[in-house]
Amino acid sequence: MQLKESWIELDNLRFNACHGVLPQERLTGGEFTVSLKAKYDISRAMLSDNVEETISYAEIFKIVNREMLNPSYLLENLAGRIGESIFREIEGVSELMIKVSKVNPPMGAQCDGAAVSVYLINDKTP
């Protein structure tokens, strides 16, 4: 068996945070979700069944949670900061797909949310 590629995923992490352009958003906050996929070679963990051979989901969550606590005007900035922090702090992540959604954005429309999705490549990996 040959592993073609592998991703570690966290789906729809939920946060109450103070991101947004409007003063009320930054004061009272709102509901956000973050989903991400981190490209990472899990081949050793597949064979060993050893947690030391893979990425800790909890470690990724801690990074996302920390960035969610730091207010941004734009979801674009927030997604970029999450990506930069993961690349800097977790060795071996070569690519990231991140989606940050603002649930019920203040734009006068009925919708599930407004989102920014980014696909990032770690230019610091060999």
N, C-alpha and C positions, 0 to 999 in steps of 0.2 A: 504494500500500500504506500502511495506517495501523497503527501499533503501538498495541494496546489497553492492554497493561501488560507489564512485564518484571521478571524476578527473576534475581538472581545466586544460585547455590546451591552449597553445599559439603555433601557427603553423607558421613556416618559417619566423621568425623575420629576417630582413635583416640588415646587418652591413657592413661598410667598416672599416677594422681593420688591425693592423700590427702584425699578428701572423705568425710564421713560423720559420724554421731553417735557410733559406737562407737570407743573408744580404739584398738583394733587397726586399724580402717580408716584412722585418721589417722596411724598409725605406719608401717604397711607399704604402704598404698595399695591400689588396685584398678584394674580396667579400666573406662574410660568411653568413650562415644562422644558426639559432638556433630554434629548436622545443623542447617543453617540455610538460610533463604531470606531474601534482602534485596531488598526492592522498590526498584528503581532504574531510571531512564529510560535505556535503552541505545540509543535511536534514533540519536543522533549516531555512536556506535561502529558501528552496523549499516551506516551509509553510508560512514564514513571509513576503517574498518579500522585505526583508530589507538588504541593501548592507552591513550593519555592521555584518551580520551573515555569511559572506563568505570572500574569499580572493579577493583583488583588483588586476585585471589584470595589471593595471598600476604600482602597487608596484612590482610585479614580473618582469615586463619589466625594471623598474629602476635598479633592482639588476643585471639582465643580461647585460644591457647596461653598467653599471659601470665595470663589469668584462671584457667586450669586449674591454674597453678602456685601460686595463692593459695587455700589450703584453706578450704572452707565446710562447715558442718554439714549444710546442706540443699541439694538440687539446685535448689530454688526460688530461693535466694539466688544461686547460681552462674549460673543462666539470666538472672536480672535484671541481674547485674553484666556479663555478656557483652553483653546488649542495650544497657545504658547506655553502655558503652565504645564500641561500634560507632557508636551515634548521635552520641556526642560527637566521635569521631575521624574519621569518614568522612562527608564532606559529600554530601548528596543522597539518603541512605537514608531513605525515608519510612515503611517498615514492616518488621518482622522477624518471622519465625516461627523459633523456636529449640526444638530438642528435645535435652535432655541425658539420657543413659541411663547407669545404673550396671549394668554387666554382672555377672551372678552376685551379686546383693545378698545380704547375710547375713540371710535371713529363713526359712531352712529349707524352701524350695520350689525345685523345678526350673523354671527359666524363663530366657528369653533376656536379661531385664533388667527393671529398674524405671526409669521415666522421668517427666520433667516436660516438658510442652510449653507454650510461651507464644506468644501473638500480641501484639506490641507495636507501638504507633503512636508515631512521633516527633512529639511535640507542640511541637517547636522548629522544624520545617520550615515554610516559608511556604505 
